[in-house]
């Protein structure tokens, strides 16, 4: 099974120049991972010199960049802002392509109080459909996530409720947009049956965010295997379906390098046992 890692715990260190992206890639390689992931906020700019240097540093580490996570807000109530969000995503797709990434994680947008459910669903589908051929042109696969809430947002994800997530996923079924399925967010949304939702979209799942939460009905990130996510059941299901995509470990235990190590050890052992 191919594994990569998105270490949210190390975001601050990278953004504060306490750790470089190449050092993070080196850490992931030393742990035997097949790739590493980045949040778009960690990539400083798109100037030719910076991109060429970063791409060269990644190549020297000998481990590929798999996914870049982005945060488009296509459910914003203002039309002009939705247009800006689309252009921001086009920029992120081009940037991910320049760095050799395989996937760009996309979101529906925030649950803005003034956005009606039918509006948000329609807008998210519209803009993600429009983004799909841009990604196709650059050799990138967009993966839409059953998302919760990043630190860069004010509100929780509009499609955090599984029923809304499924409607948007269905609206994208005939496009090249795949699914990045998060193992924690269904439970965090207060829905008990993760496998039921996973099964409904499995034919479009390309990547799995192997993520943990400590609390039902609330996203409370903890170390993998110490919360309530039924990983063995999920991995058993994936094996039964011959899943051959990527397991992207979303490490958010705030335990530094040791947190990544324990996440990798847990995921490998649980996959082997499932």
C-alpha positions as CSV (number, residue, x, y, z in Angstrom):
1,X,0.0,0.0,0.0
2,X,1.3,3.4,-1.0
3,X,1.5,5.9,1.9
4,X,2.3,9.6,2.2
5,X,1.9,12.1,5.1
6,X,0.5,15.5,5.7
7,X,1.9,16.6,9.0
8,X,-0.3,19.4,10.1
9,X,1.7,19.3,13.4
10,X,4.7,20.6,11.5
11,X,2.9,23.4,9.5
12,X,3.9,26.1,12.0
13,X,7.6,25.0,12.0
14,X,7.7,25.1,8.2
15,X,5.9,28.5,8.0
16,X,8.2,30.0,10.6
17,X,11.3,28.7,8.8
18,X,12.3,26.4,11.6
19,X,12.1,23.5,9.2
20,X,12.4,23.5,5.4
21,X,10.1,21.6,3.0
22,X,13.1,19.5,1.9
23,X,13.8,18.6,5.6
24,X,10.2,17.5,5.9
25,X,10.5,15.4,2.7
26,X,13.7,13.9,4.1
27,X,12.0,12.9,7.3
28,X,9.2,11.3,5.4
29,X,11.7,9.3,3.3
30,X,13.6,8.2,6.3
31,X,10.3,6.8,7.7
32,X,9.9,4.7,4.6
33,X,7.0,6.6,3.2
34,X,6.3,6.5,-0.5
35,X,5.6,10.3,-0.7
36,X,4.8,13.4,1.2
37,X,2.0,16.0,1.1
38,X,1.9,19.8,1.6
39,X,-0.6,22.4,2.4
40,X,-0.7,25.2,-0.2
41,X,0.0,27.7,2.5
42,X,3.5,26.2,3.0
43,X,4.6,27.1,-0.6
44,X,5.9,30.6,-0.3
45,X,5.4,31.9,-3.8
46,X,5.4,31.0,-7.5
47,X,8.5,32.9,-8.7
48,X,10.6,30.9,-11.1
49,X,13.8,30.9,-9.0
50,X,11.9,29.7,-5.8
51,X,9.9,27.0,-7.7
52,X,13.0,25.7,-9.5
53,X,15.0,25.6,-6.2
54,X,12.2,23.8,-4.3
55,X,11.6,21.3,-7.1
56,X,15.3,20.5,-7.2
57,X,15.5,20.1,-3.4
58,X,12.5,17.7,-3.5
59,X,14.1,15.7,-6.3
60,X,17.4,15.5,-4.4
61,X,15.5,13.9,-1.5
62,X,14.2,11.2,-3.8
63,X,10.7,11.2,-2.5
64,X,7.7,12.6,-4.6
65,X,5.2,15.2,-3.6
66,X,1.9,13.5,-3.8
67,X,-0.9,15.9,-2.7
68,X,-1.2,19.6,-2.2
69,X,-4.2,20.6,0.0
70,X,-6.1,23.7,-1.0
71,X,-9.0,25.5,0.6
72,X,-11.3,27.0,-2.1
73,X,-14.5,28.7,-0.8
74,X,-17.0,28.2,-3.6
75,X,-20.0,28.7,-1.2
76,X,-19.2,32.3,-0.5
77,X,-22.4,34.4,-0.8
78,X,-20.7,37.1,-3.0
79,X,-20.3,36.2,-6.7
80,X,-17.1,38.2,-7.1
81,X,-15.4,36.4,-4.2
82,X,-16.4,33.0,-5.7
83,X,-14.7,34.1,-8.9
84,X,-11.6,35.1,-7.0
85,X,-11.7,31.7,-5.2
86,X,-11.7,30.0,-8.6
87,X,-8.7,32.0,-9.8
88,X,-6.9,31.2,-6.6
89,X,-7.5,27.5,-7.2
90,X,-6.2,27.8,-10.8
91,X,-3.1,29.3,-9.4
92,X,-2.7,26.5,-6.8
93,X,-3.2,23.8,-9.5
94,X,-0.5,25.4,-11.7
95,X,1.8,25.6,-8.6
96,X,1.2,21.9,-7.7
97,X,1.9,20.9,-11.3
98,X,5.1,22.9,-11.3
99,X,6.3,21.0,-8.2
100,X,5.3,17.6,-9.7
101,X,2.4,16.8,-7.4
102,X,-0.2,14.1,-8.4
103,X,-3.3,15.4,-6.6
104,X,-4.8,18.7,-5.4
105,X,-7.3,18.4,-2.5
106,X,-10.3,20.7,-3.0
107,X,-13.2,21.7,-0.8
108,X,-16.7,23.0,-1.3
109,X,-16.4,26.1,0.8
110,X,-17.5,27.4,4.2
111,X,-20.9,27.2,5.7
112,X,-21.6,30.9,5.4
113,X,-24.7,31.8,7.4
114,X,-26.3,33.5,4.5
115,X,-25.7,30.8,2.0
116,X,-28.7,28.5,1.4
117,X,-28.2,24.8,1.1
118,X,-29.4,24.6,-2.5
119,X,-27.2,27.6,-3.4
120,X,-24.1,26.2,-1.9
121,X,-24.5,22.8,-3.5
122,X,-25.1,24.4,-6.9
123,X,-22.1,26.8,-6.6
124,X,-19.7,24.1,-5.4
125,X,-20.6,21.7,-8.2
126,X,-20.4,24.6,-10.8
127,X,-16.9,25.8,-9.8
128,X,-15.4,22.3,-9.2
129,X,-16.7,21.3,-12.6
130,X,-15.1,24.4,-14.1
131,X,-11.8,23.6,-12.4
132,X,-11.7,20.0,-13.6
133,X,-10.4,20.7,-17.2
134,X,-7.8,23.1,-15.8
135,X,-6.4,20.3,-13.6
136,X,-6.7,17.9,-16.6
137,X,-4.5,20.3,-18.7
138,X,-1.8,20.3,-16.0
139,X,-1.9,16.5,-15.3
140,X,-3.3,17.0,-11.9
141,X,-6.3,15.1,-10.4
142,X,-8.5,17.1,-8.2
143,X,-9.8,15.2,-5.1
144,X,-12.9,16.6,-3.3
145,X,-12.9,15.9,0.5
146,X,-15.6,15.4,3.1
147,X,-13.9,18.2,4.9
148,X,-14.3,19.8,8.4
149,X,-12.5,23.1,9.2
150,X,-9.0,24.3,8.6
151,X,-7.4,27.1,10.7
152,X,-7.6,29.4,7.7
153,X,-11.4,29.5,7.7
154,X,-13.9,31.2,9.9
155,X,-16.7,28.7,9.5
156,X,-16.9,24.9,9.2
157,X,-17.1,23.3,5.8
158,X,-20.4,23.7,4.0
159,X,-20.3,20.0,3.0
160,X,-19.3,18.7,6.4
161,X,-22.8,17.1,6.8
162,X,-22.5,13.8,4.9
163,X,-25.9,14.3,3.1
164,X,-24.5,17.5,1.5
165,X,-21.2,15.9,0.8
166,X,-22.9,13.1,-1.1
167,X,-25.0,15.5,-3.2
168,X,-21.9,17.4,-4.3
169,X,-20.0,14.2,-5.0
170,X,-22.9,12.9,-7.1
171,X,-22.9,16.2,-9.1
172,X,-19.2,15.6,-9.9
173,X,-19.6,12.0,-10.8
174,X,-19.2,12.5,-14.6
175,X,-16.1,14.7,-14.2
176,X,-12.4,13.8,-13.6
177,X,-12.8,15.1,-10.0
178,X,-12.1,12.2,-7.6
179,X,-12.6,11.9,-3.8
180,X,-10.2,12.3,-1.0
181,X,-12.1,10.5,1.8
182,X,-11.3,11.6,5.3
183,X,-11.7,8.9,7.9
184,X,-12.4,11.2,10.8
185,X,-14.8,13.7,9.5
186,X,-17.9,11.5,9.1
187,X,-17.8,10.8,12.8
188,X,-16.9,14.4,13.6
189,X,-20.0,15.5,11.7
190,X,-22.1,13.3,14.1
191,X,-22.8,10.5,11.6
192,X,-22.0,7.0,13.0
193,X,-21.5,4.9,9.9
194,X,-18.3,5.9,8.1
195,X,-18.3,2.8,5.9
196,X,-21.8,3.6,4.6
197,X,-20.6,7.0,3.3
198,X,-17.3,5.6,2.0
199,X,-19.1,2.9,0.1
200,X,-21.4,5.5,-1.6
201,X,-18.5,7.2,-3.2
202,X,-15.9,4.5,-3.3
203,X,-15.8,4.3,-7.1
204,X,-14.4,7.8,-7.1
205,X,-12.0,7.5,-4.2
206,X,-8.4,8.1,-5.2
207,X,-6.9,9.1,-1.9
208,X,-7.7,8.5,1.8
209,X,-6.9,11.0,4.5
210,X,-6.1,8.6,7.4
211,X,-7.2,11.0,10.2
212,X,-8.3,10.6,13.8
213,X,-10.7,12.4,16.1
214,X,-11.3,11.9,19.8
215,X,-14.9,13.0,20.0
216,X,-18.1,12.0,18.2
217,X,-19.8,15.0,16.7
218,X,-16.7,17.2,17.0
219,X,-13.3,17.3,15.2
220,X,-10.7,16.8,18.0
221,X,-7.5,15.7,16.3
222,X,-5.4,13.2,18.3
223,X,-2.7,10.6,17.4
224,X,-3.8,7.9,15.0
225,X,-5.2,4.9,16.9
226,X,-6.0,6.9,20.1
227,X,-9.4,8.2,19.2
228,X,-12.7,6.7,17.9
229,X,-12.1,6.1,14.2
230,X,-12.6,2.4,13.4
231,X,-9.4,2.1,11.3
232,X,-9.3,-1.7,11.2
233,X,-12.8,-1.9,9.8
234,X,-12.1,0.9,7.3
235,X,-8.9,-0.8,6.1
236,X,-10.6,-4.2,5.9
237,X,-13.3,-2.6,3.7
238,X,-10.6,-1.0,1.4
239,X,-8.8,-4.3,1.1
240,X,-12.0,-6.1,0.2
241,X,-12.5,-3.5,-2.6
242,X,-8.8,-3.9,-3.8
243,X,-8.1,-0.2,-3.2
244,X,-4.9,0.7,-4.8
245,X,-4.9,4.5,-4.3
246,X,-2.9,6.4,-1.6
247,X,-3.2,6.4,2.1
248,X,-2.3,9.9,3.1
249,X,-1.7,10.1,6.8
250,X,-3.1,13.3,8.3
251,X,-0.9,13.6,11.3
252,X,-2.2,16.2,13.8
253,X,-1.1,15.0,17.2
254,X,1.2,18.0,17.8
255,X,4.0,15.7,18.9
256,X,6.5,16.6,16.2
257,X,8.6,14.1,14.5
258,X,7.7,11.4,17.0
259,X,4.0,12.0,16.1
260,X,4.7,11.2,12.4
261,X,6.7,8.1,13.4
262,X,3.9,6.7,15.6
263,X,1.3,7.5,12.9
264,X,3.3,5.6,10.2
265,X,3.9,2.6,12.6
266,X,0.2,2.5,13.5
267,X,-1.1,2.8,9.9
268,X,1.3,0.1,8.6
269,X,0.5,-2.4,11.4
270,X,-3.3,-1.8,11.2
271,X,-3.3,-2.2,7.4
272,X,-1.3,-5.4,7.8
273,X,-3.8,-6.7,10.4
274,X,-7.0,-5.7,8.7
